[in-house]
Amino acid sequence: MPLGDKYLPLQEHLTADGRETITMTFDQIAKLVGPLPKSAHVYRPWWANSEGHSQAVGWMGARYLAEPNQAHRSVTFRRFSY
């Protein structure tokens, strides 16, 4: 499966939820997509809102931007419009 497909369950979850702001722990995200790489836990740019990152397909495809908080092991997704 292409790497971006791994994050489609996250996209589906965010789309179905539909709230303006959704905060999820890394563990909650991992339950949807499988284990997150170590870089997701320690490297803030892993969560970059860039269509060039395959993992960003998961949230940007659902029209959200990611705001990570590694200290709390969580991410807040905020809805955006084109």
PyMOL Python script that loads the backbone (N, CA, C, O; Angstrom):
from pymol import cmd

cmd.read_pdbstr("""\
ATOM      1  N   MET A   1       0.850  -1.175   0.000  1.00  0.00           N
ATOM      2  CA  MET A   1       0.000   0.000   0.000  1.00  0.00           C
ATOM      3  C   MET A   1       0.892   1.233   0.000  1.00  0.00           C
ATOM      4  O   MET A   1       1.878   1.276   0.736  1.00  0.00           O
ATOM      5  N   PRO A   2       0.572   2.221  -0.798  1.00  0.00           N
ATOM      6  CA  PRO A   2       1.352   3.462  -0.770  1.00  0.00           C
ATOM      7  C   PRO A   2       1.292   4.093   0.613  1.00  0.00           C
ATOM      8  O   PRO A   2       0.284   3.986   1.312  1.00  0.00           O
ATOM      9  N   LEU A   3       2.376   4.749   0.999  1.00  0.00           N
ATOM     10  CA  LEU A   3       2.487   5.315   2.340  1.00  0.00           C
ATOM     11  C   LEU A   3       1.321   6.226   2.675  1.00  0.00           C
ATOM     12  O   LEU A   3       0.810   6.172   3.794  1.00  0.00           O
ATOM     13  N   GLY A   4       0.886   7.059   1.743  1.00  0.00           N
ATOM     14  CA  GLY A   4      -0.221   7.969   2.008  1.00  0.00           C
ATOM     15  C   GLY A   4      -1.509   7.248   2.384  1.00  0.00           C
ATOM     16  O   GLY A   4      -2.319   7.778   3.144  1.00  0.00           O
ATOM     17  N   ASP A   5      -1.704   6.029   1.849  1.00  0.00           N
ATOM     18  CA  ASP A   5      -2.900   5.259   2.157  1.00  0.00           C
ATOM     19  C   ASP A   5      -2.971   4.887   3.628  1.00  0.00           C
ATOM     20  O   ASP A   5      -4.062   4.694   4.164  1.00  0.00           O
ATOM     21  N   LYS A   6      -1.833   4.785   4.283  1.00  0.00           N
ATOM     22  CA  LYS A   6      -1.798   4.460   5.707  1.00  0.00           C
ATOM     23  C   LYS A   6      -2.606   5.476   6.506  1.00  0.00           C
ATOM     24  O   LYS A   6      -3.209   5.124   7.520  1.00  0.00           O
ATOM     25  N   TYR A   7      -2.623   6.710   6.069  1.00  0.00           N
ATOM     26  CA  TYR A   7      -3.259   7.794   6.833  1.00  0.00           C
ATOM     27  C   TYR A   7      -4.698   8.083   6.395  1.00  0.00           C
ATOM     28  O   TYR A   7      -5.319   9.014   6.908  1.00  0.00           O
ATOM     29  N   LEU A   8      -5.230   7.306   5.462  1.00  0.00           N
ATOM     30  CA  LEU A   8      -6.612   7.491   5.043  1.00  0.00           C
ATOM     31  C   LEU A   8      -7.613   7.238   6.175  1.00  0.00           C
ATOM     32  O   LEU A   8      -8.625   7.935   6.237  1.00  0.00           O
ATOM     33  N   PRO A   9      -7.377   6.265   7.083  1.00  0.00           N
ATOM     34  CA  PRO A   9      -8.306   6.113   8.203  1.00  0.00           C
ATOM     35  C   PRO A   9      -8.383   7.373   9.082  1.00  0.00           C
ATOM     36  O   PRO A   9      -9.440   7.671   9.639  1.00  0.00           O
ATOM     37  N   LEU A  10      -7.292   8.097   9.207  1.00  0.00           N
ATOM     38  CA  LEU A  10      -7.324   9.354   9.947  1.00  0.00           C
ATOM     39  C   LEU A  10      -8.179  10.368   9.204  1.00  0.00           C
ATOM     40  O   LEU A  10      -8.981  11.079   9.812  1.00  0.00           O
ATOM     41  N   GLN A  11      -8.008  10.434   7.891  1.00  0.00           N
ATOM     42  CA  GLN A  11      -8.820  11.342   7.079  1.00  0.00           C
ATOM     43  C   GLN A  11     -10.303  11.011   7.235  1.00  0.00           C
ATOM     44  O   GLN A  11     -11.121  11.913   7.414  1.00  0.00           O
ATOM     45  N   GLU A  12     -10.649   9.750   7.171  1.00  0.00           N
ATOM     46  CA  GLU A  12     -12.037   9.337   7.310  1.00  0.00           C
ATOM     47  C   GLU A  12     -12.584   9.680   8.696  1.00  0.00           C
ATOM     48  O   GLU A  12     -13.731  10.107   8.825  1.00  0.00           O
ATOM     49  N   HIS A  13     -11.778   9.496   9.714  1.00  0.00           N
ATOM     50  CA  HIS A  13     -12.189   9.816  11.087  1.00  0.00           C
ATOM     51  C   HIS A  13     -12.466  11.306  11.242  1.00  0.00           C
ATOM     52  O   HIS A  13     -13.498  11.696  11.789  1.00  0.00           O
ATOM     53  N   LEU A  14     -11.558  12.128  10.768  1.00  0.00           N
ATOM     54  CA  LEU A  14     -11.731  13.578  10.885  1.00  0.00           C
ATOM     55  C   LEU A  14     -12.942  14.050  10.087  1.00  0.00           C
ATOM     56  O   LEU A  14     -13.712  14.889  10.553  1.00  0.00           O
ATOM     57  N   THR A  15     -13.104  13.510   8.894  1.00  0.00           N
ATOM     58  CA  THR A  15     -14.248  13.882   8.056  1.00  0.00           C
ATOM     59  C   THR A  15     -15.563  13.517   8.742  1.00  0.00           C
ATOM     60  O   THR A  15     -16.502  14.312   8.757  1.00  0.00           O
ATOM     61  N   ALA A  16     -15.624  12.326   9.303  1.00  0.00           N
ATOM     62  CA  ALA A  16     -16.850  11.876   9.962  1.00  0.00           C
ATOM     63  C   ALA A  16     -17.133  12.702  11.218  1.00  0.00           C
ATOM     64  O   ALA A  16     -18.291  12.982  11.528  1.00  0.00           O
ATOM     65  N   ASP A  17     -16.081  13.090  11.941  1.00  0.00           N
ATOM     66  CA  ASP A  17     -16.265  13.881  13.163  1.00  0.00           C
ATOM     67  C   ASP A  17     -16.796  15.267  12.818  1.00  0.00           C
ATOM     68  O   ASP A  17     -17.825  15.695  13.342  1.00  0.00           O
ATOM     69  N   GLY A  18     -16.089  15.965  11.934  1.00  0.00           N
ATOM     70  CA  GLY A  18     -16.558  17.228  11.391  1.00  0.00           C
ATOM     71  C   GLY A  18     -16.489  18.464  12.271  1.00  0.00           C
ATOM     72  O   GLY A  18     -16.826  19.554  11.809  1.00  0.00           O
ATOM     73  N   ARG A  19     -16.062  18.333  13.526  1.00  0.00           N
ATOM     74  CA  ARG A  19     -15.974  19.524  14.383  1.00  0.00           C
ATOM     75  C   ARG A  19     -14.896  20.474  13.868  1.00  0.00           C
ATOM     76  O   ARG A  19     -13.992  20.062  13.141  1.00  0.00           O
ATOM     77  N   GLU A  20     -14.997  21.731  14.243  1.00  0.00           N
ATOM     78  CA  GLU A  20     -14.013  22.745  13.838  1.00  0.00           C
ATOM     79  C   GLU A  20     -12.630  22.437  14.406  1.00  0.00           C
ATOM     80  O   GLU A  20     -11.620  22.633  13.731  1.00  0.00           O
ATOM     81  N   THR A  21     -12.587  21.958  15.641  1.00  0.00           N
ATOM     82  CA  THR A  21     -11.331  21.641  16.323  1.00  0.00           C
ATOM     83  C   THR A  21     -11.438  20.253  16.936  1.00  0.00           C
ATOM     84  O   THR A  21     -12.401  19.940  17.637  1.00  0.00           O
ATOM     85  N   ILE A  22     -10.442  19.433  16.665  1.00  0.00           N
ATOM     86  CA  ILE A  22     -10.411  18.065  17.188  1.00  0.00           C
ATOM     87  C   ILE A  22      -9.017  17.821  17.753  1.00  0.00           C
ATOM     88  O   ILE A  22      -8.024  17.967  17.040  1.00  0.00           O
ATOM     89  N   THR A  23      -8.937  17.452  19.020  1.00  0.00           N
ATOM     90  CA  THR A  23      -7.647  17.111  19.618  1.00  0.00           C
ATOM     91  C   THR A  23      -7.596  15.611  19.827  1.00  0.00           C
ATOM     92  O   THR A  23      -8.514  15.010  20.385  1.00  0.00           O
ATOM     93  N   MET A  24      -6.501  15.018  19.367  1.00  0.00           N
ATOM     94  CA  MET A  24      -6.303  13.574  19.504  1.00  0.00           C
ATOM     95  C   MET A  24      -4.914  13.321  20.067  1.00  0.00           C
ATOM     96  O   MET A  24      -3.965  14.040  19.754  1.00  0.00           O
ATOM     97  N   THR A  25      -4.803  12.294  20.900  1.00  0.00           N
ATOM     98  CA  THR A  25      -3.492  11.891  21.387  1.00  0.00           C
ATOM     99  C   THR A  25      -2.781  11.097  20.297  1.00  0.00           C
ATOM    100  O   THR A  25      -3.414  10.600  19.366  1.00  0.00           O
ATOM    101  N   PHE A  26      -1.475  10.982  20.420  1.00  0.00           N
ATOM    102  CA  PHE A  26      -0.719  10.164  19.475  1.00  0.00           C
ATOM    103  C   PHE A  26      -1.241   8.722  19.507  1.00  0.00           C
ATOM    104  O   PHE A  26      -1.315   8.062  18.471  1.00  0.00           O
ATOM    105  N   ASP A  27      -1.601   8.238  20.704  1.00  0.00           N
ATOM    106  CA  ASP A  27      -2.108   6.868  20.814  1.00  0.00           C
ATOM    107  C   ASP A  27      -3.431   6.703  20.069  1.00  0.00           C
ATOM    108  O   ASP A  27      -3.651   5.675  19.429  1.00  0.00           O
ATOM    109  N   GLN A  28      -4.307   7.689  20.142  1.00  0.00           N
ATOM    110  CA  GLN A  28      -5.573   7.610  19.409  1.00  0.00           C
ATOM    111  C   GLN A  28      -5.337   7.576  17.906  1.00  0.00           C
ATOM    112  O   GLN A  28      -6.003   6.837  17.180  1.00  0.00           O
ATOM    113  N   ILE A  29      -4.390   8.376  17.446  1.00  0.00           N
ATOM    114  CA  ILE A  29      -4.067   8.385  16.019  1.00  0.00           C
ATOM    115  C   ILE A  29      -3.474   7.039  15.622  1.00  0.00           C
ATOM    116  O   ILE A  29      -3.822   6.492  14.576  1.00  0.00           O
ATOM    117  N   ALA A  30      -2.576   6.501  16.454  1.00  0.00           N
ATOM    118  CA  ALA A  30      -1.947   5.214  16.161  1.00  0.00           C
ATOM    119  C   ALA A  30      -2.972   4.087  16.089  1.00  0.00           C
ATOM    120  O   ALA A  30      -2.787   3.140  15.324  1.00  0.00           O
ATOM    121  N   LYS A  31      -4.047   4.170  16.868  1.00  0.00           N
ATOM    122  CA  LYS A  31      -5.090   3.140  16.792  1.00  0.00           C
ATOM    123  C   LYS A  31      -5.765   3.142  15.421  1.00  0.00           C
ATOM    124  O   LYS A  31      -6.261   2.111  14.965  1.00  0.00           O
ATOM    125  N   LEU A  32      -5.782   4.288  14.777  1.00  0.00           N
ATOM    126  CA  LEU A  32      -6.381   4.388  13.447  1.00  0.00           C
ATOM    127  C   LEU A  32      -5.429   3.968  12.332  1.00  0.00           C
ATOM    128  O   LEU A  32      -5.831   3.295  11.383  1.00  0.00           O
ATOM    129  N   VAL A  33      -4.158   4.372  12.456  1.00  0.00           N
ATOM    130  CA  VAL A  33      -3.224   4.227  11.333  1.00  0.00           C
ATOM    131  C   VAL A  33      -2.082   3.258  11.583  1.00  0.00           C
ATOM    132  O   VAL A  33      -1.305   2.977  10.671  1.00  0.00           O
ATOM    133  N   GLY A  34      -1.965   2.745  12.786  1.00  0.00           N
ATOM    134  CA  GLY A  34      -0.825   1.909  13.141  1.00  0.00           C
ATOM    135  C   GLY A  34       0.226   2.764  13.828  1.00  0.00           C
ATOM    136  O   GLY A  34       0.060   3.978  13.945  1.00  0.00           O
ATOM    137  N   PRO A  35       1.299   2.144  14.281  1.00  0.00           N
ATOM    138  CA  PRO A  35       2.310   2.879  15.046  1.00  0.00           C
ATOM    139  C   PRO A  35       2.858   4.089  14.288  1.00  0.00           C
ATOM    140  O   PRO A  35       3.173   4.011  13.100  1.00  0.00           O
ATOM    141  N   LEU A  36       2.961   5.192  14.997  1.00  0.00           N
ATOM    142  CA  LEU A  36       3.582   6.388  14.424  1.00  0.00           C
ATOM    143  C   LEU A  36       5.094   6.249  14.520  1.00  0.00           C
ATOM    144  O   LEU A  36       5.591   5.643  15.470  1.00  0.00           O
ATOM    145  N   PRO A  37       5.835   6.792  13.565  1.00  0.00           N
ATOM    146  CA  PRO A  37       7.290   6.725  13.645  1.00  0.00           C
ATOM    147  C   PRO A  37       7.808   7.577  14.807  1.00  0.00           C
ATOM    148  O   PRO A  37       7.146   8.515  15.251  1.00  0.00           O
ATOM    149  N   LYS A  38       8.978   7.237  15.278  1.00  0.00           N
ATOM    150  CA  LYS A  38       9.576   7.986  16.381  1.00  0.00           C
ATOM    151  C   LYS A  38       9.652   9.478  16.051  1.00  0.00           C
ATOM    152  O   LYS A  38       9.492  10.316  16.937  1.00  0.00           O
ATOM    153  N   SER A  39       9.894   9.810  14.794  1.00  0.00           N
ATOM    154  CA  SER A  39      10.016  11.214  14.401  1.00  0.00           C
ATOM    155  C   SER A  39       8.719  11.984  14.666  1.00  0.00           C
ATOM    156  O   SER A  39       8.771  13.191  14.903  1.00  0.00           O
ATOM    157  N   ALA A  40       7.565  11.324  14.632  1.00  0.00           N
ATOM    158  CA  ALA A  40       6.299  12.006  14.923  1.00  0.00           C
ATOM    159  C   ALA A  40       6.246  12.443  16.383  1.00  0.00           C
ATOM    160  O   ALA A  40       5.583  13.422  16.724  1.00  0.00           O
ATOM    161  N   HIS A  41       6.943  11.718  17.230  1.00  0.00           N
ATOM    162  CA  HIS A  41       6.941  12.010  18.668  1.00  0.00           C
ATOM    163  C   HIS A  41       7.938  13.102  19.048  1.00  0.00           C
ATOM    164  O   HIS A  41       7.746  13.801  20.043  1.00  0.00           O
ATOM    165  N   VAL A  42       8.999  13.247  18.260  1.00  0.00           N
ATOM    166  CA  VAL A  42      10.072  14.163  18.676  1.00  0.00           C
ATOM    167  C   VAL A  42      10.396  15.278  17.681  1.00  0.00           C
ATOM    168  O   VAL A  42      11.112  16.218  18.026  1.00  0.00           O
ATOM    169  N   TYR A  43       9.889  15.191  16.476  1.00  0.00           N
ATOM    170  CA  TYR A  43      10.279  16.105  15.419  1.00  0.00           C
ATOM    171  C   TYR A  43       9.053  16.862  14.922  1.00  0.00           C
ATOM    172  O   TYR A  43       8.302  16.347  14.094  1.00  0.00           O
ATOM    173  N   ARG A  44       8.849  18.059  15.412  1.00  0.00           N
ATOM    174  CA  ARG A  44       7.656  18.846  15.081  1.00  0.00           C
ATOM    175  C   ARG A  44       7.404  18.950  13.569  1.00  0.00           C
ATOM    176  O   ARG A  44       6.249  18.860  13.154  1.00  0.00           O
ATOM    177  N   PRO A  45       8.428  19.134  12.733  1.00  0.00           N
ATOM    178  CA  PRO A  45       8.171  19.238  11.294  1.00  0.00           C
ATOM    179  C   PRO A  45       7.529  17.997  10.676  1.00  0.00           C
ATOM    180  O   PRO A  45       7.013  18.071   9.561  1.00  0.00           O
ATOM    181  N   TRP A  46       7.549  16.867  11.368  1.00  0.00           N
ATOM    182  CA  TRP A  46       6.861  15.688  10.844  1.00  0.00           C
ATOM    183  C   TRP A  46       5.382  16.009  10.647  1.00  0.00           C
ATOM    184  O   TRP A  46       4.739  15.443   9.763  1.00  0.00           O
ATOM    185  N   TRP A  47       4.841  16.906  11.458  1.00  0.00           N
ATOM    186  CA  TRP A  47       3.436  17.292  11.405  1.00  0.00           C
ATOM    187  C   TRP A  47       3.195  18.487  10.488  1.00  0.00           C
ATOM    188  O   TRP A  47       2.141  19.119  10.563  1.00  0.00           O
ATOM    189  N   ALA A  48       4.138  18.798   9.641  1.00  0.00           N
ATOM    190  CA  ALA A  48       4.002  19.949   8.743  1.00  0.00           C
ATOM    191  C   ALA A  48       2.741  19.828   7.889  1.00  0.00           C
ATOM    192  O   ALA A  48       2.392  18.748   7.411  1.00  0.00           O
ATOM    193  N   ASN A  49       2.082  20.944   7.715  1.00  0.00           N
ATOM    194  CA  ASN A  49       0.876  20.999   6.888  1.00  0.00           C
ATOM    195  C   ASN A  49       1.285  21.227   5.438  1.00  0.00           C
ATOM    196  O   ASN A  49       1.069  22.296   4.868  1.00  0.00           O
ATOM    197  N   SER A  50       1.876  20.197   4.868  1.00  0.00           N
ATOM    198  CA  SER A  50       2.404  20.267   3.511  1.00  0.00           C
ATOM    199  C   SER A  50       1.917  19.063   2.722  1.00  0.00           C
ATOM    200  O   SER A  50       2.089  17.920   3.144  1.00  0.00           O
ATOM    201  N   GLU A  51       1.317  19.323   1.593  1.00  0.00           N
ATOM    202  CA  GLU A  51       0.836  18.225   0.763  1.00  0.00           C
ATOM    203  C   GLU A  51       1.980  17.351   0.266  1.00  0.00           C
ATOM    204  O   GLU A  51       1.742  16.263  -0.260  1.00  0.00           O
ATOM    205  N   GLY A  52       3.209  17.807   0.423  1.00  0.00           N
ATOM    206  CA  GLY A  52       4.369  17.019   0.047  1.00  0.00           C
ATOM    207  C   GLY A  52       4.696  15.916   1.039  1.00  0.00           C
ATOM    208  O   GLY A  52       5.519  15.047   0.751  1.00  0.00           O
ATOM    209  N   HIS A  53       4.058  15.941   2.209  1.00  0.00           N
ATOM    210  CA  HIS A  53       4.260  14.895   3.215  1.00  0.00           C
ATOM    211  C   HIS A  53       3.091  13.920   3.145  1.00  0.00           C
ATOM    212  O   HIS A  53       1.933  14.316   3.273  1.00  0.00           O
ATOM    213  N   SER A  54       3.402  12.649   2.942  1.00  0.00           N
ATOM    214  CA  SER A  54       2.325  11.669   2.762  1.00  0.00           C
ATOM    215  C   SER A  54       1.413  11.588   3.978  1.00  0.00           C
ATOM    216  O   SER A  54       0.212  11.359   3.831  1.00  0.00           O
ATOM    217  N   GLN A  55       1.963  11.773   5.182  1.00  0.00           N
ATOM    218  CA  GLN A  55       1.113  11.700   6.363  1.00  0.00           C
ATOM    219  C   GLN A  55       0.113  12.856   6.421  1.00  0.00           C
ATOM    220  O   GLN A  55      -0.963  12.714   7.002  1.00  0.00           O
ATOM    221  N   ALA A  56       0.461  13.998   5.822  1.00  0.00           N
ATOM    222  CA  ALA A  56      -0.440  15.153   5.827  1.00  0.00           C
ATOM    223  C   ALA A  56      -1.705  14.889   5.020  1.00  0.00           C
ATOM    224  O   ALA A  56      -2.703  15.591   5.182  1.00  0.00           O
ATOM    225  N   VAL A  57      -1.670  13.868   4.141  1.00  0.00           N
ATOM    226  CA  VAL A  57      -2.871  13.470   3.401  1.00  0.00           C
ATOM    227  C   VAL A  57      -3.993  13.160   4.397  1.00  0.00           C
ATOM    228  O   VAL A  57      -5.163  13.439   4.138  1.00  0.00           O
ATOM    229  N   GLY A  58      -3.617  12.584   5.530  1.00  0.00           N
ATOM    230  CA  GLY A  58      -4.602  12.181   6.521  1.00  0.00           C
ATOM    231  C   GLY A  58      -5.423  13.323   7.065  1.00  0.00           C
ATOM    232  O   GLY A  58      -6.629  13.177   7.261  1.00  0.00           O
ATOM    233  N   TRP A  59      -4.794  14.466   7.317  1.00  0.00           N
ATOM    234  CA  TRP A  59      -5.571  15.581   7.870  1.00  0.00           C
ATOM    235  C   TRP A  59      -5.916  16.631   6.837  1.00  0.00           C
ATOM    236  O   TRP A  59      -7.010  17.195   6.885  1.00  0.00           O
ATOM    237  N   MET A  60      -5.026  16.912   5.909  1.00  0.00           N
ATOM    238  CA  MET A  60      -5.322  17.955   4.929  1.00  0.00           C
ATOM    239  C   MET A  60      -6.411  17.506   3.950  1.00  0.00           C
ATOM    240  O   MET A  60      -7.187  18.329   3.466  1.00  0.00           O
ATOM    241  N   GLY A  61      -6.468  16.214   3.662  1.00  0.00           N
ATOM    242  CA  GLY A  61      -7.517  15.701   2.804  1.00  0.00           C
ATOM    243  C   GLY A  61      -8.903  15.846   3.417  1.00  0.00           C
ATOM    244  O   GLY A  61      -9.911  15.857   2.710  1.00  0.00           O
ATOM    245  N   ALA A  62      -8.938  15.957   4.745  1.00  0.00           N
ATOM    246  CA  ALA A  62     -10.201  16.169   5.464  1.00  0.00           C
ATOM    247  C   ALA A  62     -10.413  17.655   5.761  1.00  0.00           C
ATOM    248  O   ALA A  62     -11.363  18.032   6.448  1.00  0.00           O
ATOM    249  N   ARG A  63      -9.512  18.496   5.232  1.00  0.00           N
ATOM    250  CA  ARG A  63      -9.580  19.958   5.398  1.00  0.00           C
ATOM    251  C   ARG A  63      -9.262  20.417   6.826  1.00  0.00           C
ATOM    252  O   ARG A  63      -9.937  21.279   7.389  1.00  0.00           O
ATOM    253  N   TYR A  64      -8.212  19.811   7.390  1.00  0.00           N
ATOM    254  CA  TYR A  64      -7.720  20.217   8.700  1.00  0.00           C
ATOM    255  C   TYR A  64      -6.242  20.541   8.612  1.00  0.00           C
ATOM    256  O   TYR A  64      -5.529  20.019   7.754  1.00  0.00           O
ATOM    257  N   LEU A  65      -5.792  21.400   9.500  1.00  0.00           N
ATOM    258  CA  LEU A  65      -4.369  21.671   9.699  1.00  0.00           C
ATOM    259  C   LEU A  65      -3.987  21.107  11.060  1.00  0.00           C
ATOM    260  O   LEU A  65      -4.776  21.151  12.003  1.00  0.00           O
ATOM    261  N   ALA A  66      -2.781  20.581  11.155  1.00  0.00           N
ATOM    262  CA  ALA A  66      -2.303  19.960  12.384  1.00  0.00           C
ATOM    263  C   ALA A  66      -1.469  20.937  13.202  1.00  0.00           C
ATOM    264  O   ALA A  66      -0.636  21.668  12.666  1.00  0.00           O
ATOM    265  N   GLU A  67      -1.706  20.935  14.499  1.00  0.00           N
ATOM    266  CA  GLU A  67      -0.915  21.710  15.459  1.00  0.00           C
ATOM    267  C   GLU A  67      -0.454  20.736  16.539  1.00  0.00           C
ATOM    268  O   GLU A  67      -1.194  20.469  17.486  1.00  0.00           O
ATOM    269  N   PRO A  68       0.770  20.197  16.406  1.00  0.00           N
ATOM    270  CA  PRO A  68       1.231  19.185  17.358  1.00  0.00           C
ATOM    271  C   PRO A  68       1.662  19.789  18.693  1.00  0.00           C
ATOM    272  O   PRO A  68       2.087  20.942  18.776  1.00  0.00           O
ATOM    273  N   ASN A  69       1.538  18.976  19.721  1.00  0.00           N
ATOM    274  CA  ASN A  69       2.043  19.316  21.049  1.00  0.00           C
ATOM    275  C   ASN A  69       2.763  18.078  21.567  1.00  0.00           C
ATOM    276  O   ASN A  69       2.170  17.242  22.247  1.00  0.00           O
ATOM    277  N   GLN A  70       4.053  17.970  21.235  1.00  0.00           N
ATOM    278  CA  GLN A  70       4.807  16.779  21.601  1.00  0.00           C
ATOM    279  C   GLN A  70       4.880  16.593  23.116  1.00  0.00           C
ATOM    280  O   GLN A  70       4.908  15.456  23.586  1.00  0.00           O
ATOM    281  N   ALA A  71       4.913  17.667  23.884  1.00  0.00           N
ATOM    282  CA  ALA A  71       4.982  17.555  25.339  1.00  0.00           C
ATOM    283  C   ALA A  71       3.762  16.820  25.892  1.00  0.00           C
ATOM    284  O   ALA A  71       3.868  16.087  26.876  1.00  0.00           O
ATOM    285  N   HIS A  72       2.605  17.019  25.259  1.00  0.00           N
ATOM    286  CA  HIS A  72       1.382  16.347  25.697  1.00  0.00           C
ATOM    287  C   HIS A  72       1.042  15.134  24.834  1.00  0.00           C
ATOM    288  O   HIS A  72       0.013  14.486  25.029  1.00  0.00           O
ATOM    289  N   ARG A  73       1.922  14.837  23.878  1.00  0.00           N
ATOM    290  CA  ARG A  73       1.720  13.690  22.976  1.00  0.00           C
ATOM    291  C   ARG A  73       0.346  13.761  22.323  1.00  0.00           C
ATOM    292  O   ARG A  73      -0.417  12.795  22.323  1.00  0.00           O
ATOM    293  N   SER A  74       0.053  14.940  21.766  1.00  0.00           N
ATOM    294  CA  SER A  74      -1.246  15.140  21.134  1.00  0.00           C
ATOM    295  C   SER A  74      -1.127  16.074  19.937  1.00  0.00           C
ATOM    296  O   SER A  74      -0.104  16.727  19.732  1.00  0.00           O
ATOM    297  N   VAL A  75      -2.195  16.120  19.156  1.00  0.00           N
ATOM    298  CA  VAL A  75      -2.287  17.000  17.995  1.00  0.00           C
ATOM    299  C   VAL A  75      -3.678  17.613  17.989  1.00  0.00           C
ATOM    300  O   VAL A  75      -4.674  16.917  18.186  1.00  0.00           O
ATOM    301  N   THR A  76      -3.740  18.906  17.766  1.00  0.00           N
ATOM    302  CA  THR A  76      -5.024  19.560  17.561  1.00  0.00           C
ATOM    303  C   THR A  76      -5.167  19.820  16.076  1.00  0.00           C
ATOM    304  O   THR A  76      -4.302  20.429  15.447  1.00  0.00           O
ATOM    305  N   PHE A  77      -6.270  19.350  15.531  1.00  0.00           N
ATOM    306  CA  PHE A  77      -6.585  19.551  14.124  1.00  0.00           C
ATOM    307  C   PHE A  77      -7.628  20.659  14.042  1.00  0.00           C
ATOM    308  O   PHE A  77      -8.660  20.604  14.711  1.00  0.00           O
ATOM    309  N   ARG A  78      -7.348  21.668  13.212  1.00  0.00           N
ATOM    310  CA  ARG A  78      -8.279  22.785  13.042  1.00  0.00           C
ATOM    311  C   ARG A  78      -8.740  22.829  11.586  1.00  0.00           C
ATOM    312  O   ARG A  78      -7.935  22.789  10.655  1.00  0.00           O
ATOM    313  N   ARG A  79     -10.044  22.912  11.423  1.00  0.00           N
ATOM    314  CA  ARG A  79     -10.636  22.924  10.072  1.00  0.00           C
ATOM    315  C   ARG A  79     -10.234  24.207   9.328  1.00  0.00           C
ATOM    316  O   ARG A  79     -10.184  25.288   9.914  1.00  0.00           O
ATOM    317  N   PHE A  80      -9.955  24.065   8.046  1.00  0.00           N
ATOM    318  CA  PHE A  80      -9.689  25.217   7.203  1.00  0.00           C
ATOM    319  C   PHE A  80     -10.575  25.146   5.981  1.00  0.00           C
ATOM    320  O   PHE A  80     -11.087  24.080   5.637  1.00  0.00           O
ATOM    321  N   SER A  81     -10.758  26.273   5.327  1.00  0.00           N
ATOM    322  CA  SER A  81     -11.522  26.281   4.082  1.00  0.00           C
ATOM    323  C   SER A  81     -10.625  26.809   2.983  1.00  0.00           C
ATOM    324  O   SER A  81      -9.712  27.596   3.233  1.00  0.00           O
ATOM    325  N   TYR A  82     -10.886  26.379   1.785  1.00  0.00           N
ATOM    326  CA  TYR A  82     -10.064  26.761   0.636  1.00  0.00           C
ATOM    327  C   TYR A  82     -10.286  28.179   0.248  1.00  0.00           C
ATOM    328  O   TYR A  82      -9.672  28.663  -0.702  1.00  0.00           O
TER     329      TYR A  82
END
""", "prot")
cmd.dss("prot")
cmd.show_as("cartoon", "prot")
cmd.util.cbc("prot")
cmd.orient("prot")
